Amino acid sequence: MGNTMKKPQGTEVAGTEQLQQEEDSNFTCEICTEPMLSIRNFKNGIVCKHLICLDCITRYIEVTVEETTGCIECPGLNCKQLLDPLSCRPIISKPVFEKWCDRLCDSMVFRSKTCYCPYRDCSVLVLNECKDKLRKTKCPNCKKNFCFQCKIPWHTGYRCSESRHLRDRNDILAGELIEEKRWTKCYNCSHSVERVSGCRDMKCRCGFRFCHQCGGPFHSGLCKHKHCRYVCNLLIFRCH
């Protein structure tokens, strides 16, 4: 009689489990409906997860980046999340990724308050990244000061409404003195007023009362200016 070799039972079970694991690790792409290995499943960082293959997401980005303003929505069914550019970077070409980044930057600039540096030797685009209304601004490129509202070189000592009337070097020097001494210009006659002590209620020699903090006509109650916290009627002033 010959000997009969039997396959060990444990090996059979192990082989079945391995086959089941391989089948479970595969998926069907939601876009092309083709069966794919798990390593071909795209992962949108930690934002969202869908059964979409790398080939489909790559083609989707290449087409969409030509039409979008920057942000690309996930193609997953009923998903409103945005694709993470850094998660997509390894699977798309360098030109596509750079174009995508350019579109995102353009979109950010469009939504932001911007102006160009007024100095001819610079003219770089400057973004207002603050929530407050900007006036005196230092250009990050040439380091020169300019007025973000007027879009001209900084008009030292003068309000924006007065800047268009500046004529010569003497006006500029006078403005620098006003700013250095922290004088306030009367809202009515434009004379410079120095507050020696007291509160924000200023009375100019022309008889006009104005608020030292905001520069406008005097108003009762708290001033809207962020540095003004008190209401008072005591003041000492000098006119220049």
Backbone bond lengths (Angstrom), bond angles and torsions (degrees), N, CA, C in turn:
res aa  C-N    CA-C-N  psi(-1)  N-CA   C-N-CA  omega(-1)  CA-C   N-CA-C  phi
1 M - - - 1.460 - - 1.534 109.16 -
2 G 1.304 112.18 138.64 1.467 116.01 178.03 1.517 110.92 -87.12
3 N 1.314 115.75 158.20 1.464 120.96 177.87 1.526 110.41 -83.15
4 T 1.341 117.10 139.06 1.469 122.30 178.95 1.520 108.98 -105.86
5 M 1.366 116.16 126.66 1.466 120.82 179.91 1.526 109.07 -90.38
6 K 1.297 117.69 127.61 1.461 122.00 177.81 1.532 109.65 -109.25
7 K 1.327 115.08 139.25 1.471 120.30 178.14 1.523 108.88 -72.50
8 P 1.287 118.15 127.33 1.456 120.73 -179.77 1.523 111.28 -56.19
9 Q 1.323 116.45 138.01 1.460 121.36 -176.42 1.525 111.39 -64.57
10 G 1.317 116.44 -36.99 1.461 119.84 -179.27 1.507 112.55 -63.37
11 T 1.329 117.67 -35.77 1.465 121.61 178.61 1.516 110.82 -65.60
12 E 1.336 116.21 -38.10 1.473 120.44 179.07 1.517 110.42 -62.23
13 V 1.313 116.77 -45.14 1.467 121.65 -178.73 1.525 110.63 -64.50
14 A 1.335 116.03 -42.75 1.467 120.18 -179.79 1.518 111.18 -63.16
15 G 1.330 116.95 -41.40 1.460 120.68 179.21 1.508 111.73 -64.56
16 T 1.330 117.35 -38.59 1.468 121.69 178.81 1.520 110.93 -65.71
17 E 1.332 116.99 -42.54 1.466 121.11 179.38 1.527 111.52 -64.45
18 Q 1.330 116.48 -40.46 1.467 120.67 179.27 1.516 110.81 -63.95
19 L 1.353 116.29 -41.64 1.462 120.53 178.88 1.520 110.69 -63.95
20 Q 1.345 116.29 -40.27 1.456 120.83 179.64 1.522 111.01 -65.21
21 Q 1.336 116.64 -39.84 1.465 120.76 178.95 1.523 111.48 -64.63
22 E 1.340 116.26 -39.38 1.462 120.18 178.98 1.520 110.64 -65.26
23 E 1.352 116.26 -39.69 1.461 119.72 179.29 1.524 110.72 -67.58
24 D 1.352 116.12 -39.31 1.458 119.62 179.87 1.523 111.79 -67.99
25 S 1.329 117.75 -31.05 1.459 121.17 -177.58 1.523 112.16 -76.65
26 N 1.295 118.72 -15.38 1.458 122.52 176.13 1.526 109.81 -81.06
27 F 1.313 116.67 161.45 1.465 120.28 178.20 1.517 109.54 -148.74
28 T 1.311 115.85 165.65 1.460 122.04 176.65 1.519 108.38 -107.85
29 C 1.307 116.98 121.97 1.468 121.78 -177.83 1.528 110.42 -62.27
30 E 1.327 116.70 134.30 1.464 122.18 -179.08 1.523 112.34 -69.78
31 I 1.319 117.00 -19.06 1.468 119.84 -176.68 1.525 111.76 -97.67
32 C 1.314 116.91 -55.18 1.475 119.67 -177.88 1.527 112.79 -92.59
33 T 1.336 117.81 -9.39 1.477 124.95 179.38 1.524 112.92 58.92
34 E 1.327 117.56 24.07 1.461 121.38 177.51 1.530 109.58 -94.70
35 P 1.346 117.44 145.09 1.469 119.89 175.60 1.529 110.23 -69.12
36 M 1.310 115.85 137.36 1.462 121.30 -176.18 1.522 110.74 -136.09
37 L 1.325 115.58 153.47 1.451 120.52 172.10 1.527 109.50 -74.86
38 S 1.308 115.90 154.51 1.465 120.16 -176.04 1.533 112.35 -60.52
39 I 1.326 116.50 -30.04 1.470 119.32 -179.16 1.525 111.94 -69.17
40 R 1.338 116.80 -12.02 1.464 121.16 178.81 1.529 111.50 -95.61
41 N 1.323 117.49 8.11 1.468 121.23 -178.76 1.532 109.72 -86.13
42 F 1.329 116.21 125.11 1.462 121.30 -179.35 1.525 110.19 -74.66
43 K 1.318 116.49 138.79 1.465 122.41 177.51 1.521 108.59 -122.29
44 N 1.332 115.43 118.88 1.461 122.22 -178.60 1.531 110.17 -86.47
45 G 1.326 115.05 62.77 1.462 119.66 -177.87 1.516 110.25 58.42
46 I 1.347 116.35 -133.02 1.467 121.23 175.86 1.522 110.73 -107.40
47 V 1.340 116.53 13.22 1.463 121.27 -174.90 1.522 111.50 -76.31
48 C 1.322 117.08 -54.15 1.462 121.63 -178.84 1.524 109.16 -156.98
49 K 1.339 116.17 162.73 1.461 121.67 -179.36 1.526 109.38 -133.23
50 H 1.333 115.14 130.39 1.463 121.17 178.00 1.523 108.64 -141.08
51 L 1.329 115.68 160.03 1.468 120.49 177.80 1.520 108.86 -87.97
52 I 1.332 115.31 78.02 1.463 122.20 -179.23 1.522 107.86 -127.36
53 C 1.307 116.42 131.57 1.467 119.82 -177.13 1.531 111.25 -78.84
54 L 1.309 115.69 161.42 1.463 121.88 -177.43 1.520 112.12 -63.97
55 D 1.340 117.12 -37.02 1.465 120.30 -178.92 1.524 110.77 -63.84
56 C 1.333 116.81 -43.25 1.467 120.53 -177.89 1.526 111.58 -68.52
57 I 1.324 117.16 -41.39 1.462 119.26 -179.28 1.524 110.67 -68.41
58 T 1.327 116.55 -33.19 1.467 120.58 178.09 1.519 110.70 -65.61
59 R 1.335 116.41 -47.66 1.470 120.07 178.90 1.529 110.71 -63.89
60 Y 1.313 116.52 -38.20 1.467 121.18 179.39 1.529 110.98 -61.15
61 I 1.316 117.14 -44.45 1.466 121.13 -179.69 1.524 110.81 -66.73
62 E 1.322 117.27 -43.08 1.468 121.23 -178.53 1.526 111.61 -60.19
63 V 1.328 116.66 -37.17 1.468 120.64 179.79 1.525 110.79 -78.13
64 T 1.322 116.50 -44.50 1.462 121.21 -173.94 1.520 112.94 -70.01
65 V 1.332 117.81 -34.05 1.456 120.40 -177.07 1.524 111.40 -64.44
66 E 1.325 117.80 -21.92 1.464 121.36 177.78 1.522 111.66 -76.77
67 E 1.336 116.56 -22.63 1.460 120.55 -173.83 1.522 113.31 -108.88
68 T 1.322 117.06 -21.14 1.462 120.53 -173.69 1.519 112.21 -83.77
69 T 1.337 115.04 164.95 1.461 121.03 174.90 1.522 111.26 -91.25
70 G 1.330 116.53 2.11 1.461 119.50 178.07 1.509 113.21 144.43
71 C 1.321 116.98 -56.51 1.463 121.29 -178.89 1.527 109.99 -80.25
72 I 1.336 116.46 131.98 1.463 121.98 -179.44 1.521 108.74 -115.94
73 E 1.325 116.29 121.99 1.460 120.60 179.72 1.519 110.69 -76.31
74 C 1.315 114.91 148.90 1.463 120.79 176.63 1.529 108.99 -63.97
75 P 1.341 118.67 135.96 1.465 121.38 -179.13 1.527 113.82 -78.16
76 G 1.340 117.18 -0.34 1.461 120.41 179.12 1.517 111.37 -60.54
77 L 1.327 117.16 146.89 1.459 122.57 -177.00 1.529 110.73 -59.28
78 N 1.347 115.51 125.09 1.471 123.25 177.92 1.533 113.27 60.20
79 C 1.311 117.50 20.23 1.470 121.12 179.54 1.528 109.61 -96.15
80 K 1.324 115.97 129.27 1.464 121.51 -178.77 1.534 112.39 -107.16
81 Q 1.318 116.27 8.85 1.460 119.88 178.86 1.530 110.61 -75.05
82 L 1.329 115.66 158.34 1.463 121.30 178.32 1.524 109.88 -98.28
83 L 1.314 115.54 147.17 1.460 119.78 176.63 1.527 109.52 -69.86
84 D 1.309 115.44 139.20 1.457 121.77 177.91 1.529 109.05 -85.95
85 P 1.342 117.98 113.49 1.471 120.16 -177.69 1.525 113.71 -55.12
86 L 1.322 117.63 -38.29 1.466 120.08 -178.50 1.524 111.86 -68.75
87 S 1.334 117.12 -32.70 1.467 119.88 176.87 1.519 111.06 -71.68
88 C 1.328 115.96 -27.91 1.469 120.78 -178.16 1.530 112.55 -88.16
89 R 1.308 116.28 -17.34 1.472 120.05 -174.59 1.528 114.00 -54.07
90 P 1.351 120.16 -42.65 1.478 119.42 -177.09 1.526 114.36 -67.15
91 I 1.337 118.20 -17.89 1.470 119.51 -173.75 1.526 113.19 -107.13
92 I 1.337 117.97 -4.41 1.463 119.59 179.03 1.520 109.17 -116.39
93 S 1.320 115.60 161.42 1.462 120.20 -177.98 1.529 110.68 -71.92
94 K 1.317 116.45 159.85 1.456 121.71 -179.48 1.530 112.11 -61.66
95 P 1.358 119.38 -43.55 1.471 119.24 178.24 1.524 112.78 -60.90
96 V 1.337 117.14 -39.35 1.465 120.61 179.57 1.525 110.10 -66.31
97 F 1.322 116.74 -43.38 1.462 120.45 179.80 1.530 110.91 -63.36
98 E 1.327 117.41 -42.90 1.464 120.91 -179.84 1.525 111.30 -66.02
99 K 1.326 116.55 -38.48 1.467 119.72 177.71 1.528 110.07 -65.13
100 W 1.314 116.12 -40.29 1.463 121.27 177.74 1.528 110.41 -60.56
101 C 1.316 116.61 -45.54 1.469 121.17 178.79 1.525 111.15 -63.13
102 D 1.327 117.10 -39.67 1.466 121.06 178.26 1.524 110.69 -62.55
103 R 1.335 116.18 -41.85 1.465 120.29 179.25 1.531 110.80 -64.65
104 L 1.323 116.42 -39.44 1.464 120.24 178.11 1.525 111.05 -64.26
105 C 1.327 116.61 -41.39 1.467 120.89 178.71 1.522 110.94 -65.27
106 D 1.330 116.62 -44.07 1.463 120.72 178.78 1.518 110.80 -60.80
107 S 1.324 115.98 -40.15 1.457 120.73 179.69 1.519 110.89 -64.66
108 M 1.322 117.08 -40.23 1.463 121.57 179.29 1.524 110.85 -65.91
109 V 1.320 116.28 -42.54 1.464 120.79 179.33 1.517 110.57 -64.54
110 F 1.330 117.12 -39.94 1.465 121.67 -178.84 1.521 111.30 -62.70
111 R 1.348 115.96 -37.11 1.463 119.82 -177.90 1.525 112.10 -82.52
112 S 1.305 118.19 -14.51 1.461 121.38 -176.32 1.527 110.49 -96.23
113 K 1.338 114.62 162.04 1.454 120.29 173.34 1.521 107.70 -82.47
114 T 1.317 115.57 123.22 1.459 119.79 -175.34 1.525 111.42 -132.77
115 C 1.301 115.51 161.31 1.459 121.77 169.24 1.521 107.61 -159.24
116 Y 1.319 116.38 162.25 1.462 121.14 179.21 1.524 109.68 -95.81
117 C 1.308 115.67 142.64 1.464 120.25 175.53 1.533 108.25 -56.76
118 P 1.347 118.53 128.99 1.464 121.07 -174.46 1.528 115.07 -75.02
119 Y 1.328 117.88 -10.03 1.467 119.77 -178.20 1.530 110.05 -78.93
120 R 1.317 116.12 129.93 1.467 121.39 -172.36 1.523 113.36 -62.50
121 D 1.314 116.71 -30.30 1.463 119.13 -178.91 1.532 112.40 -82.98
122 C 1.336 116.30 6.96 1.464 119.97 -178.99 1.533 110.90 -128.32
123 S 1.348 116.92 -77.94 1.475 123.24 177.17 1.524 113.66 60.45
124 V 1.338 118.23 27.06 1.460 120.82 178.71 1.535 109.50 -76.29
125 L 1.329 116.66 151.13 1.459 121.53 178.93 1.529 109.40 -78.50
126 V 1.341 116.63 128.94 1.463 122.12 -178.03 1.524 109.05 -116.61
127 L 1.335 116.79 130.91 1.456 122.63 179.70 1.519 110.34 -101.82
128 N 1.331 115.35 139.70 1.459 120.67 172.69 1.521 107.77 -88.25
129 E 1.324 116.61 102.03 1.458 121.65 -178.98 1.523 112.03 -92.64
130 C 1.330 116.59 4.29 1.466 120.91 179.37 1.523 109.44 -99.87
131 K 1.308 115.69 156.50 1.458 120.31 177.86 1.517 110.92 -80.01
132 D 1.338 117.05 -24.08 1.456 121.23 -177.48 1.529 111.05 -77.40
133 K 1.326 114.79 162.71 1.457 121.05 177.15 1.521 108.62 -77.55
134 L 1.314 116.43 117.99 1.463 120.84 -176.28 1.518 111.97 -82.37
135 R 1.322 115.70 144.40 1.455 121.28 169.85 1.521 108.48 -125.56
136 K 1.335 116.91 -83.47 1.461 119.93 179.87 1.529 109.75 -72.00
137 T 1.319 115.38 121.18 1.462 121.28 -175.18 1.523 109.90 -133.37
138 K 1.320 116.26 139.17 1.465 120.61 175.04 1.522 108.80 -101.28
139 C 1.321 116.44 122.99 1.461 120.74 179.77 1.533 109.32 -63.20
140 P 1.325 118.56 128.51 1.469 120.17 -179.83 1.521 113.36 -68.58
141 N 1.333 116.68 -13.92 1.462 120.00 -177.91 1.529 112.22 -95.37
142 C 1.328 116.52 -58.88 1.471 119.90 -176.73 1.529 113.00 -93.69
143 K 1.342 117.40 -8.88 1.467 123.54 176.57 1.528 113.39 67.85
144 K 1.332 117.97 16.36 1.460 120.92 178.25 1.530 109.53 -94.59
145 N 1.344 115.53 150.02 1.462 120.64 -179.72 1.523 111.01 -85.26
146 F 1.323 115.69 142.35 1.464 120.89 174.34 1.521 108.68 -150.25
147 C 1.338 116.03 167.21 1.459 121.32 179.67 1.526 109.20 -92.68
148 F 1.324 116.21 119.71 1.461 120.88 -178.11 1.523 111.00 -67.01
149 Q 1.347 117.27 -31.00 1.460 120.81 -178.06 1.528 111.63 -78.79
150 C 1.334 116.47 -46.03 1.469 120.57 -178.45 1.524 112.48 -82.47
151 K 1.340 115.66 -21.04 1.470 121.40 -178.64 1.530 111.76 61.96
152 I 1.329 115.41 39.48 1.463 122.19 177.34 1.533 107.69 -135.74
153 P 1.358 118.10 165.57 1.466 119.52 175.20 1.524 110.81 -51.82
154 W 1.317 115.86 148.45 1.461 120.86 -172.19 1.525 112.22 -56.54
155 H 1.347 115.91 124.87 1.463 122.72 -178.43 1.528 108.44 -92.71
156 T 1.320 114.77 80.96 1.463 122.03 -174.87 1.521 112.16 -55.39
157 G 1.341 116.53 125.56 1.451 121.22 175.19 1.509 115.31 80.78
158 Y 1.311 118.67 0.46 1.459 121.52 -177.59 1.521 110.49 -121.39
159 R 1.334 115.16 145.39 1.456 119.50 174.40 1.524 109.57 -73.75
160 C 1.326 115.24 162.39 1.467 119.53 -179.58 1.522 111.26 -59.31
161 S 1.336 116.47 -36.93 1.464 120.37 -179.20 1.520 112.11 -66.82
162 E 1.337 117.49 -20.54 1.461 121.52 -179.27 1.519 112.48 -97.06
163 S 1.312 117.70 -14.18 1.465 120.61 -171.06 1.519 112.93 -63.62
164 R 1.320 117.50 -30.14 1.474 119.67 -177.46 1.518 112.29 -71.14
165 H 1.347 116.47 -14.79 1.466 119.76 -178.21 1.529 112.66 -95.63
166 L 1.329 117.48 1.69 1.466 119.53 178.36 1.525 109.77 -64.17
167 R 1.317 116.03 135.30 1.460 119.08 -173.36 1.537 113.41 -116.85
168 D 1.318 117.81 -48.70 1.459 118.93 -171.96 1.524 111.68 -139.93
169 R 1.331 114.10 -173.40 1.457 121.47 -177.25 1.522 111.62 -63.19
170 N 1.338 117.68 -33.12 1.460 120.98 -179.76 1.526 111.36 -62.93
171 D 1.333 115.78 -38.25 1.466 119.48 177.22 1.527 110.45 -61.66
172 I 1.324 115.37 -41.92 1.464 120.15 -178.70 1.527 110.52 -66.22
173 L 1.340 116.73 -43.25 1.464 120.61 179.45 1.523 110.99 -63.60
174 A 1.334 115.83 -40.71 1.467 119.55 178.09 1.523 110.34 -63.22
175 G 1.314 115.58 -40.15 1.463 119.77 178.56 1.513 112.30 -64.04
176 E 1.335 116.54 -39.40 1.466 120.49 178.30 1.527 111.00 -64.04
177 L 1.342 116.31 -37.23 1.462 120.43 178.23 1.527 110.36 -66.57
178 I 1.324 116.29 -41.63 1.468 121.01 178.99 1.525 110.81 -60.51
179 E 1.312 115.61 -42.69 1.465 119.53 -179.03 1.523 111.35 -71.11
180 E 1.327 116.39 -39.28 1.464 120.40 -179.54 1.529 110.90 -64.14
181 K 1.344 116.99 -43.02 1.463 121.88 -178.41 1.532 112.19 -82.78
182 R 1.327 115.96 -8.11 1.468 121.93 -178.61 1.524 111.80 60.63
183 W 1.332 115.20 39.85 1.449 119.63 174.02 1.522 109.22 -77.54
184 T 1.323 115.33 159.44 1.464 121.35 176.94 1.520 108.74 -117.27
185 K 1.312 116.96 137.88 1.466 120.43 -179.42 1.518 109.64 -89.03
186 C 1.318 115.21 134.14 1.461 121.03 178.65 1.527 110.06 -60.42
187 Y 1.306 115.55 133.82 1.464 121.37 -178.02 1.523 111.34 -65.24
188 N 1.360 116.38 -25.47 1.461 120.67 -174.25 1.527 113.17 -92.86
189 C 1.358 117.13 -49.75 1.465 119.84 -173.79 1.525 113.55 -112.84
190 S 1.320 117.23 -5.86 1.469 123.63 177.65 1.521 114.24 71.38
191 H 1.338 118.46 10.60 1.456 119.68 172.89 1.524 109.11 -69.99
192 S 1.329 115.40 148.75 1.460 120.00 -179.85 1.522 110.12 -83.74
193 V 1.322 115.65 133.85 1.463 121.45 -178.25 1.520 108.84 -122.93
194 E 1.327 116.18 131.03 1.455 121.44 177.72 1.521 109.85 -102.22
195 R 1.314 116.54 128.27 1.461 120.16 175.53 1.522 108.08 -93.84
196 V 1.325 116.24 113.74 1.459 121.13 179.80 1.520 109.81 -80.65
197 S 1.317 116.70 -44.50 1.459 122.43 176.91 1.520 107.63 -161.52
198 G 1.312 115.84 179.04 1.451 118.61 179.38 1.513 112.35 98.02
199 C 1.304 116.06 -162.04 1.463 120.38 -174.04 1.522 111.10 -102.39
200 R 1.303 115.62 -163.94 1.464 121.81 -172.85 1.522 113.80 -85.32
201 D 1.359 118.37 -7.73 1.469 121.64 -178.58 1.527 108.47 -79.55
202 M 1.340 116.16 102.01 1.457 121.33 -176.51 1.531 110.34 -105.58
203 K 1.343 115.44 142.08 1.458 120.60 175.68 1.517 108.49 -123.18
204 C 1.322 116.17 115.93 1.463 121.87 -177.80 1.524 110.30 -78.68
205 R 1.321 116.77 166.06 1.463 120.84 178.39 1.520 112.08 -66.05
206 C 1.323 116.73 -17.03 1.468 119.76 176.28 1.523 111.33 -80.83
207 G 1.334 116.25 -3.76 1.454 120.98 178.49 1.516 114.34 93.50
208 F 1.311 116.65 -4.25 1.471 120.18 -176.87 1.527 110.08 -85.21
209 R 1.328 116.10 136.10 1.464 121.60 176.72 1.527 109.12 -99.46
210 F 1.319 115.21 133.83 1.467 118.71 179.24 1.522 109.89 -143.05
211 C 1.320 114.93 165.36 1.466 121.45 -177.82 1.525 109.53 -88.79
212 H 1.315 116.34 124.03 1.458 120.41 -178.40 1.523 111.96 -67.18
213 Q 1.312 118.18 -28.08 1.461 121.26 -176.31 1.523 112.43 -76.58
214 C 1.333 117.00 -51.73 1.469 119.16 -176.01 1.517 112.85 -98.13
215 G 1.368 117.74 -14.49 1.457 120.80 178.10 1.510 114.40 83.48
216 G 1.331 117.73 -4.29 1.456 121.29 -179.08 1.515 112.04 -90.53
217 P 1.346 117.95 179.63 1.465 121.23 177.01 1.525 110.16 -55.35
218 F 1.330 116.18 146.03 1.460 118.66 -176.32 1.518 110.63 -64.58
219 H 1.319 115.44 142.51 1.465 122.11 -178.84 1.511 108.79 -136.80
220 S 1.313 116.32 144.17 1.461 120.26 178.61 1.520 109.83 -76.37
221 G 1.327 115.56 162.74 1.458 119.30 -179.12 1.517 110.76 82.90
222 L 1.318 115.14 -176.82 1.457 120.33 -178.84 1.519 111.79 -68.63
223 C 1.328 115.44 140.37 1.463 120.63 176.58 1.520 109.28 -74.93
224 K 1.306 116.75 144.32 1.458 121.19 178.99 1.524 111.93 -73.73
225 H 1.338 115.84 -13.04 1.464 119.02 179.30 1.519 109.53 -63.24
226 K 1.346 117.29 136.88 1.463 121.70 -172.55 1.523 113.76 -64.23
227 H 1.359 117.94 -20.25 1.463 119.77 -177.45 1.532 112.41 -95.80
228 C 1.318 117.81 -5.93 1.458 121.05 -175.84 1.527 110.06 -97.63
229 R 1.308 118.13 125.56 1.461 121.89 -176.58 1.534 112.62 -128.30
230 Y 1.334 117.96 -5.06 1.449 118.18 -171.40 1.530 111.52 -127.77
231 V 1.338 114.69 156.26 1.453 121.34 175.48 1.524 107.41 -119.42
232 C 1.319 117.17 128.70 1.460 120.77 -175.49 1.522 108.38 -159.48
233 N 1.319 118.04 162.00 1.458 121.07 178.96 1.524 112.26 -120.98
234 L 1.319 118.17 4.81 1.460 122.13 -179.37 1.513 110.36 -90.43
235 L 1.299 118.44 125.69 1.453 120.53 178.14 1.520 111.53 -151.10
236 I 1.291 115.04 154.57 1.458 122.94 171.10 1.512 105.87 -127.38
237 F 1.317 119.26 131.52 1.451 119.83 -174.99 1.517 111.15 -143.38
238 R 1.292 114.62 160.34 1.456 122.11 172.61 1.512 107.78 -131.42
239 C 1.302 117.77 141.91 1.464 121.90 175.72 1.517 108.84 -103.47
240 H 1.335 116.18 146.85 1.468 121.13 -178.18 1.527 109.35 -120.29
